[in-house]
Amino acid sequence: MLLPVAACAARPGNSAAHVTSTGFVCPEPSPRVEFESKEINIFTWTEYVPSDIVECFGLVYGVKVNVDYFSSNEELHTKMAFGESVNPYDVIHPSDYMIDVLIREGILQKMDQSKLPNIKNLDAALVTTAYGNSADYIVPYQMGTQAIVYNTTTVENPPTSWADLWSPEYKKRIVAVDDSRVIIGMALLSLGYDVNSTDQAQLEQAKQKLIELMPNIRVFDSDSPKNPLLTGEVDLGIVWNGEAFLAKQENPDFEYVFPSEGSIIFYDGMGVPANAPHPDASYAWFNYLLQGDVFWLTLVDYPYTNPNAAALEFAKANHADVYNAYASSPITNTPADIFAKGHNIKDLGDALVLYDQIWTEIKR
């Protein structure tokens, strides 16, 4: 079900300042993209796009913004492959391997680069390294690592590797992202195998390894895995770096560990489905979001590794506290050597069914 998040009766071009419900003054579009659609439908991750950005887009363009949410790439794929005709989206937010799956299945349309003047705001070197050829189909959003966070006051023997998470002392003390490729990939890495292995013997070992780990995992949570950590329900987590950063901001006792086997790297994008009903609005959304004076809000609400150079420069000049917190933290401002040592999750084609089978078996 699409949820109407923002709407405004103001006419495009209205010079009066637009202010969100939180009091944020919306930047004007630069450039302003002319389009005819009266609404836009967005399908994105839970807790990922700042609400002020969504509301501002509706206000500055005078359109209705509808947002629907998912918690995993698999949920996104199921909706797009089997239920997209019921909920036609204009913008979707796939990650890493799922970008290639959606391209291969013809679900994403190729981007018209001539309609993306603000793509220049991105760090070209970082984007090229992370996104490669898939950049023809998506607009880069954010990226980062998936690693281990733990509470230094309650965890007596801190983990330094993925393999350490099997320790009996961590029984019922771990929150993990609800992501089959990450968790199975982590198990493969702990065994010394490739994170994208399709070897059935290796995958069987990973499955048995995860069955052994299940008593240590108290909860799977991809909506907001920092919450069980902050409430004290768990002491450790297999989480995204942005969630770890936010947890540490609220409680400095949390530390983020890059496992010795290497972190699992993620990179997220925004794409236009092949049968998007309002693609003209999609391009206006991309350009508005990519503005430095708009995208910097991700540093406040959802601080992952930020590829938008203009946003970082804007924050540095206008919101030094926000910029300094980001720039000084290796959690979110991921060091280059960590990225280099990390593991990218790839599209496995038909072999993906092997991972689905393992995931079903270990969670039942």
N, C-alpha and C positions, 0 to 999 in steps of 0.2 A: 504494500500500500504506500503510495506516494504521499508524503506529508508536506503540506504547504508551509514553508518556512518564512518566506518574505513576499510581500506584495506592496505595490505603491501606485497611487493614481497620478503621481507627478508626471508631467510630460518630459520626455528627453530634452535636455538643453536647459531645463529650469536652473537658474543660477543660484537659487537659494541653497544654503548648506543643508545636506542631508545628515541626520543624526540617528544612530541606531538606538535600540531600546536600552543598551548599556551606557549610552552617552558618547560613543565613539563617533567622531566626525568623519564622514566618508570622503575619501579622495575622489575627485572627478576622474572619469576615464581619460586615459592619455595613451594612445589616441582614442577618441570616441568611435566605436564601431557601429555603423548603422545597420539595423536589421528589422525585419517585419514581424517576427514572432512575438506573441504576447506572454509567453511563459517558457520555462526551461525545466527539464526533468533531470536530476542528478542522482546517481547511484554511487555511494562512497562508503568508505570504512567508518564504523562507529568511532566517534571522537577523533576526527582527523582534519576536517576543514573548519577553521575558526568561524563561529556563528556570526561574528561581525562582518566577515567577508561575504558570507551568504546574504545577510540582510542588506549590506551596502549595495551589492549588485542589483537586488530588487529595487532599491531606492533610487539609485542614480540612473537606472534605465527605465524605471516605471513598469517592470514586468513581474510576473508571479514566479517565484522560485520554489519548486517542489523537490524535496530531498528524501531519498530512501536509503536505508543503511544495510550493510552486510558485515559479517564478522570473520570471513575467511575467503580466500580466493576460490575455494571449491563452491562455496555458497553463491558467489558472483557468477561462476561458470554455469552452475545449474540454472540459475535464473535467466541468464542470457541465452543458453542453449535450448531451454525447454519452456520458459515462461515469458520470454521477452516480448512476445506479441501482446500479452496482457498488460505489461508495464513497459511501454516503449521509452527508453532513456535517450537523452541527448549527450550526456557525459557519464562515463564510467571510470573507475579508478583501479585497474588491475595492477598486480605487482609481478616483478621479475619473470619467472617462468610462465605465469598465466598470460602475460602480454603476448608471448610467442604462441601459446595455445589459441588465443582469440584471433591472432593474425592468421594462423594456419587454417582455422575453421571458417574464415571469412566473416567473422562477427565484427571486427573493427574495419572501418574504412580508412584509406590512406589520407593523411593530413595534407591540406593545401597550405604549404609553407608561406605563400604570398599573403595569406590572411593572418599571419602570426608575427607582426612586427616586433612584439615584445619578447619574442624568443631570444632576442639579443641580450636580454638581461641575465640569462643563465651563464654559468661558468662552462664555456664550450669544452674545455679539456676534460673536466669532470664528467660532463654529460656524455661525451663521445666514448669515454672509457667504460662508463656504466651501462649505457643504453644501446650502443652500437647501431646496427641497422634498424632496430625496432623504433628508433626515433622518427622514422618516416610515418609511423602510425600513432605515436603518442606524444604528448607534451610532458616532459619530465616534471615531477612534483617534488617528492622528497626521497631520501635514501638513508641507509644506516646499517646498524649491526643488530644481530640477535645473539645475546650472550647471557651471562649469569649475573644476577644481582643478589646480594645477601645482607642481612642485618648484622653489623659487627658486634652488637651488644648481646645477641642471643645465639649466634653461631660460633661455637668454640673452635671448630676446625674449618676454616674457610676453604671453599673449593678453588682450585686453580685450573681445573680441566673439566671437560665434559664427563670424563670417566669418574671423576670424584662424586658426581651426583648420585651414584649407586650406593653410597655409604649408608649403612643401616641407621646411623645417627640422624639422618634426614627424613626418617619415616613420617609421612603425612605433613611435611613441612615445606613442600614445593608447590608453587603455582607455575603452570606452563601455558604458553600460548596454544590455542586450540588449532594447530596447524600441522597437518600430517607430514608435509615435506620437511618442515623444520625439525620436528621431533624425531622422525625416522632418520633424517639426515644427521642429526646430532648423535644418534645411536651408531650409525655407520662410521662417523668420525671417531667415536670412542673406541671402535674396533680396528681403526687404522685403514678404513676403506674410503672410497670416494663418496662424497655426499650425494652424487647422482647415480650411484651404482644401479645397474639392472641385472646383476648377477644373482640368480635365484638362491644360490647357496649363501651368499653374503646377506641377502635380504632376510633369509630365514634366521640367520644368526642375529640380525638386528631385531627381528621380531621377538625372539626369545629373550634377548637382552632387555627389550622394553617391557616385556611381561614381568621381568625381575624388578624393573624400575617402578612399576605402577603403585606399589605400596607407599612409595615416597611422594608421589604426586597427590596432593590433597584436592586440587581443583584445576580444571582447564578453563582458561578465561582469555578470550581475544578481544573482548569489549573494552576492558580497563583492568589489565592484570596488576597494575600498581595498587588497586584498592585492597585486595586481600593482604598485601604486604603492609600497607599503612594501617590497617585495622588490627594487625597482629595475628590474623588467621594463619598466616604462613611466615616463614623466615627467609626463604630463598625463592628465586624465580628464574625461569627461562623466558626472557622478555625482550622486547624491542628497546633500543637505546633511549628513545624519547620517553618511554614510560619509566625507565630507570632514572632518568634525569629529573623528571617531575617528582618521583618518589623521594629522591635525595634532597630536592628543594624543600620538601615538607618535613623530611626527617634526615638530617645529615649523617645518621648512623648507617645509612645504606651505602654500599660500595658496589661498583660494577666491575666485573672481571671478564677480560677477554681470554677465553679458554686457550690453553697451550696448543690444542689441536687446530685452532683457528676459529674465528667467529663465522656465523652464517650471515652473508651480506644480503640486504634487500634493497630494491629500488622500485619506486612506485611511479606510475604515470597516469595521465588522463587521456582518454580516447573518445572518439565519436563512433557509436555503433552504426553498422551499415544501413539500418533503416531508421535512424534518428529522425523524429518528427520536426525538430527545430534546430537543424545544424547551424543555421545562421546565428542563433543565440549562443551556440556552443563556442564559436570563435570569439564572440564578444566576451564570454566568460573567461576563456583562456587568457586573452589579452589583459583583462582587468585583474585577474588573479596574479599574473606575472609582473604587474607593476611593483617596483620596489617599495612604494609607500603603502601597498596593500599586503604583499606577500610577507613582509616583516612580522606580521601578526602571528605567523606560524611559530616564530621564535618564542612567543609568549605562551600560546595555548598548547601547541604540539611540537616541541622542539626536537626534531630529528636532524639528521645531517642535511644542511640546507644548500642546494645547488644554485640558488638565485643570488648572484653577485650584487645585483642592484639592491636587493632587500637587505643584504648584510651592510652595504655602504650606507643605506638610509638609516638603519638602526644605529650604526656606529656614530653617525652625525647627529641623530635626533633622540635616540634612546640609549645612551651609553651604558646604563645599568643592564639593560636587556642584552645588548651586544656583548658586553664584557662577560656576563654569565655564560653565554653561549661559547664565545671564543676561547675562554680559559678552561673549558671542561672537555676532557678527552672522551667523555661519555657521548656527547652529542656532536661536538666538533671533531669527528673521528680522525685520528692520525693516519697519514698516508700509508704507513707501514702496516697498520691494522687492516686497512682495506686490501693491501697487497697480499697479506697472509690469509685473508678471508676466503670463503667458499661461496660461489654463486650457484643458486638452484636453477636448473635448466629444464626446458620442456623435454619430456621423455617419450612423447608420442604414445604409442599403444602400451608401452611398458608402465605407464602411469597406473594402470589397473592393478598392478602388483602392490603398489603403495596403498591404494584404496582398500585392498583386501587385508593388508596388515593392519591398517588403521581401524578397520571394523572389528578385527579379532582382538586387538589389545584393549579396545574401549568397551567391549560388551560385558 
